[in-house]
Amino acid sequence: MNRPEIVLHGTALSGHTHRVELLLLMLELPYRLVPTPAELRRSEGFRQLSPLGQIPLLEDGDLRLTDSNAILVYLARRYAQGSHWLPDEAVAASQVQRWLSIAAGELAFGPATARMIALGVKSGDPASARAIAATLLAFMNRHLAERAYLAAAHPTIADLACYSYIAQAPEGGVALESYPAVRAWLRRIEALPRFRAMPAAQVSPAAAPAALPR
Ligand SMILES: N[C@@H](CCC(=O)N[C@@H](CS)C(=O)NCC(=O)O)C(=O)O
């Protein structure tokens, strides 16, 4: 079957982009990453494609999609219908949605924001972002102490949606040492076939004085 090329606009250091890349890789869907730095995201041309000026933006033929979690849902339904990535069963589907909401909520305002502040790409109060991260990580640690994956007995798009910014949390001064079940879950995701890590960011010691190793 001749498929149009899948094009992903994003950046290597964006966890929102990385979560989409993880699913594309795991589904073995070839794609082209178009680097989209901040200056380009502010341009009129890009805003025609992505009205909020955000990455990731996915193009699949004539279809254009923004919002990383919406893109994960699309890819799972379009290219992996009936697979474990996005279950149909009512309870499992609700649990996937719950963790997608957390990925767009506490995860974005906690570890992702703390990292963006440390990287100098966002202003804000790092202490408040780290406090949100600590509450989320404590909850995730309790949750994952009793199960292998976030939403079901197997990996789903919820795990991919949450993985990237938790894995990179130490870059924002959020240490993971106190959360053994979360660290074990990260290693489980990293063991999935075709996993590819995000590159490490350059964090200046002044920007993230409390940054600790994973
Ligand atoms: N809800 C969106 C959030 C995406 C997002 O915040 N992307 C950031 C980069 S990681 C962005 O494009 N921010 C606008 C900018 O930096 O110009 C999603 O899940 O895709």
The ligand as an SDF file (V2000), in Angstrom:
LIG
                    3D

 20 19  0  0  0  0  0  0  0  0999 V2000
   -1.2490   20.5270   24.6590 N   0  0  0  0  0  0  0  0  0  0  0  0
   -0.1610   20.5960   23.7340 C   0  0  0  0  0  0  0  0  0  0  0  0
    1.0110   21.3230   24.3750 C   0  0  0  0  0  0  0  0  0  0  0  0
    2.2250   21.3590   23.4580 C   0  0  0  0  0  0  0  0  0  0  0  0
    3.2640   22.3510   23.9300 C   0  0  0  0  0  0  0  0  0  0  0  0
    3.1540   22.9590   25.0120 O   0  0  0  0  0  0  0  0  0  0  0  0
    4.2800   22.5110   23.1080 N   0  0  0  0  0  0  0  0  0  0  0  0
    5.2850   23.5030   23.3910 C   0  0  0  0  0  0  0  0  0  0  0  0
    6.6860   22.9390   23.1120 C   0  0  0  0  0  0  0  0  0  0  0  0
    7.0600   21.5000   24.0570 S   0  0  0  0  0  0  0  0  0  0  0  0
    5.0690   24.6700   22.4690 C   0  0  0  0  0  0  0  0  0  0  0  0
    4.9550   24.4970   21.2710 O   0  0  0  0  0  0  0  0  0  0  0  0
    4.9540   25.8690   23.0420 N   0  0  0  0  0  0  0  0  0  0  0  0
    4.7860   27.0860   22.2620 C   0  0  0  0  0  0  0  0  0  0  0  0
    6.0990   27.7570   22.0290 C   0  0  0  0  0  0  0  0  0  0  0  0
    7.0850   27.3860   22.6730 O   0  0  0  0  0  0  0  0  0  0  0  0
    6.1980   28.6250   21.1660 O   0  0  0  0  0  0  0  0  0  0  0  0
    0.2580   19.1940   23.3110 C   0  0  0  0  0  0  0  0  0  0  0  0
    0.0480   18.2460   24.0730 O   0  0  0  0  0  0  0  0  0  0  0  0
    0.7720   19.0340   22.1930 O   0  0  0  0  0  0  0  0  0  0  0  0
  1  2  1  0
  2  3  1  0
  2 18  1  0
  3  4  1  0
  4  5  1  0
  5  6  2  0
  5  7  1  0
  7  8  1  0
  8  9  1  0
  8 11  1  0
  9 10  1  0
 11 12  2  0
 11 13  1  0
 13 14  1  0
 14 15  1  0
 15 16  2  0
 15 17  1  0
 18 19  2  0
 18 20  1  0
M  END
$$$$
